[in-house]
Amino acid sequence: MPDSYFNEGLTIRREVLGDEYVDAALKNADDFSLPFQEFATSFCWGAVWGRPDIPRKTRSLINLAMLTALNRPNELRIHLRGALNNGCSRAEIREVLLQAAVYCGVPAGVDAFKVAKEVLQSVAEQ
């Protein structure tokens, strides 16, 4: 990946997930995990999130549905915060999780709603 993807990816990643999260992810990377952090920043955030044809808000909603389908609560938690940063409303998040529950199964929806409730409460308390 060209350095430009990393630099653009780092900017986008910080805008979506916040400086605190990104700084911690990079600081906690060691010789083993640093290449993955660089890959994720360059490829996921620079090469894909940096594409202009889908707005960030839409990308966030897609991610919430996919992470629900894959039952990835840790990533769902992170991307719920990112979705809020990208302008997604609580109602839009709820509707995406309901849609995912229909197509991915109620147990996936139960877990997604549990995680979303925790994140939305913590954000409201800040």
N, C-alpha and C positions, 0 to 999 in steps of 0.2 A: 504494500500500500504506500502510495506517495505520502510524504510528510504533510502535504496540504490536507489530506483526508484526516490525519490525526489532529491537526490544528483546528480544522472546522468541526470535527467530531467532539473535541474537547470543549469548544465553545457551546455547541448544541447540548451536549451532555450536562454541562453546568447550568444552562438556561432551563432545561427540563427538570433535572433531578436536584439541582441546587449545589452550591459550592461545598457545603459541609459533607454531603454524601460522596461527591466525586473526590474531594481531598482525602477523605478517609479511605476510599477504595484504593487510591494510588499510594497513599502512605503505608497502608497495610500490605501492599503487594511485596512479595519477596522475589528472589531469583527464579523460583518456580512459577509463580503466578503473574509476574509482571508482563510476560509476553501475551498472556490472555487479556490483561487490562488494555494493553496497546492494541491488540486485535479488535476487541470490542469497541474501543473508542474510535479506531479508524474505520472499521467496516460497518458496524451497526450504526454508530452515531454520525460518522462523516459521510461514508459512501451511500448509506440508505436513508437515514433520517435527514440528511442534507439535500436529498432530491426535492425539486420544487413542485412536483405534480400533485402531491397530497399534503394538505395542511397538517401541522403538528397536532392539532386537536383531533383530527380524524385518525392520525397514526396512533394517538394515545387510546382512543376508543377501540381501535382494532386490537391493540396490544392487550387491553383489559379482557376482551373476549377470548383471545388466544391463550392468555395466561390462565384464565378460568378453565378453558378446555383442557389444558395441560396439567392442571392442578399444581401450579407453581406459586404457593402463597407468599414466599419471600419476594419474588420478582413482582407479583401482583401488588404487594404492599408498596414497593418502590414506585411502580408505574401508576398507582392510584395517586400518589403525591404529584408525580409528573403530569398526570391528566388534569389535576386541579391547577397546576402551574400553567398548563396549556389552554386554560379557559373552559374546561369541561365543567358542567354544572353537576350538582348532586343528582338531579333528575336524569340527566343524560347517562351518568354512571350507573344509576339504578336500572335504567331501561336496558343498557347493554348487558348488565349482569342477569336480568330477567331473560333476555333473548338467549344468552349463553346457557342458562339453566335449562331452557326448553330443548336446545339442540345438543347440549353436552351432558345433561343429566342433572337431576335435582341434587344429588350429593355434591357435585361440583359447584352448583349454585349456592348451596348451604355454606360451603367453605368460603366462597368468594364474598358472599354477603357478610359473613363473620369478619373477614379481614377488612372489607370496606367500612364496616361500622366502626371498627377500631381506629382506622386511619382517619375517617371523617370526624370522629369524636376528638382525636388528638389534635387535628388541625383546628377545629373549632375552639379548643381550649388554649391555643397559642395566642 
